[in-house]
């Protein structure tokens, strides 16, 4: 089960950071929001597929072949470090990528 209050706080913080021009903080908040949702989804499984911090959640999401390609691609863009932004897929809209992943996990999809 996702702590909706924490999720809403992270998403709101991401929006505020983005509006303030703080792209780094917006990325961090978006990543944490994804981690909250992923942890909630994993908690509903008999045996969780993985555990870890926000970056580990993103790495695992992009590696899961059972997840839709747009979800895996959003995780890849969101997990790309800023120094590699010119050499790897990188998001300029971390909140949009986070929402792709969040919507997938909260839609009741139970692909394992």
C-alpha positions as CSV (number, residue, x, y, z in Angstrom):
1,X,0.0,0.0,0.0
2,X,1.3,3.4,-1.0
3,X,1.5,6.2,1.6
4,X,-0.6,8.6,-0.4
5,X,0.4,11.6,1.8
6,X,4.1,11.0,1.2
7,X,3.5,10.4,-2.5
8,X,1.6,13.7,-2.8
9,X,4.3,15.5,-0.9
10,X,7.0,14.2,-3.2
11,X,5.1,15.1,-6.4
12,X,4.3,18.5,-5.1
13,X,7.9,19.1,-4.2
14,X,8.9,18.0,-7.7
15,X,6.5,20.5,-9.2
16,X,7.7,23.3,-7.0
17,X,11.3,22.5,-7.7
18,X,10.7,22.4,-11.4
19,X,8.8,25.7,-11.3
20,X,11.7,27.2,-9.3
21,X,14.2,26.1,-11.9
22,X,15.8,23.5,-9.6
23,X,15.9,20.6,-12.0
24,X,18.1,18.5,-9.8
25,X,15.7,18.6,-6.9
26,X,12.8,17.9,-9.2
27,X,14.6,14.8,-10.4
28,X,15.3,13.6,-6.9
29,X,11.7,14.1,-5.8
30,X,10.3,12.4,-8.9
31,X,12.7,9.4,-8.2
32,X,11.5,9.2,-4.6
33,X,7.9,9.3,-5.7
34,X,8.5,6.3,-8.0
35,X,10.3,4.5,-5.2
36,X,7.3,4.9,-2.9
37,X,4.9,3.5,-5.5
38,X,7.3,0.7,-6.4
39,X,7.7,-0.3,-2.7
40,X,3.9,-0.4,-2.4
41,X,3.5,-2.6,-5.5
42,X,6.3,-4.9,-4.3
43,X,4.7,-5.2,-0.9
44,X,1.7,-6.7,-2.6
45,X,3.7,-9.6,-4.1
46,X,4.2,-12.9,-2.4
47,X,8.0,-12.5,-2.8
48,X,9.3,-9.1,-3.6
49,X,11.4,-9.1,-6.8
50,X,13.9,-6.5,-5.4
51,X,14.5,-3.9,-2.7
52,X,16.7,-0.9,-2.4
53,X,16.8,2.9,-2.7
54,X,15.1,5.0,-5.3
55,X,17.8,4.5,-7.9
56,X,17.7,0.7,-7.4
57,X,14.0,0.8,-8.0
58,X,14.5,2.6,-11.2
59,X,17.3,0.2,-12.4
60,X,15.1,-2.8,-11.6
61,X,12.1,-1.3,-13.3
62,X,14.0,-0.7,-16.5
63,X,15.3,-4.3,-16.4
64,X,11.9,-6.0,-16.1
65,X,10.9,-7.4,-19.5
66,X,7.4,-7.9,-18.3
67,X,6.9,-4.1,-17.9
68,X,5.7,-2.1,-20.9
69,X,8.5,-0.5,-22.9
70,X,7.3,3.1,-22.1
71,X,7.6,2.3,-18.4
72,X,11.1,0.9,-18.8
73,X,12.2,3.8,-20.9
74,X,10.8,6.3,-18.4
75,X,12.8,4.5,-15.7
76,X,15.9,4.6,-17.8
77,X,15.6,8.3,-18.5
78,X,14.9,9.1,-14.9
79,X,17.8,7.1,-13.6
80,X,20.4,8.6,-16.0
81,X,22.8,10.8,-14.0
82,X,23.1,14.4,-15.1
83,X,26.8,14.0,-16.2
84,X,25.8,11.4,-18.7
85,X,22.8,13.4,-20.1
86,X,24.5,13.9,-23.5
87,X,25.5,10.2,-23.9
88,X,22.4,8.4,-22.6
89,X,18.7,8.7,-22.5
90,X,17.9,11.6,-20.2
91,X,14.7,13.2,-19.1
92,X,14.1,16.9,-19.2
93,X,10.7,16.3,-17.7
94,X,11.3,14.1,-14.6
95,X,7.8,14.5,-13.3
96,X,6.3,13.3,-16.6
97,X,8.5,10.2,-16.6
98,X,7.7,9.6,-12.9
99,X,3.9,9.8,-13.7
100,X,4.3,7.2,-16.5
101,X,5.7,4.7,-14.0
102,X,3.4,5.7,-11.1
103,X,0.3,5.3,-13.4
104,X,1.5,1.8,-14.4
105,X,2.0,0.6,-10.8
106,X,-1.2,2.2,-9.5
107,X,-3.4,1.0,-12.3
108,X,-3.8,-2.4,-10.6
109,X,-1.5,-4.1,-12.9
110,X,0.0,-7.2,-11.3
111,X,2.4,-8.4,-13.9
112,X,5.2,-10.4,-12.2
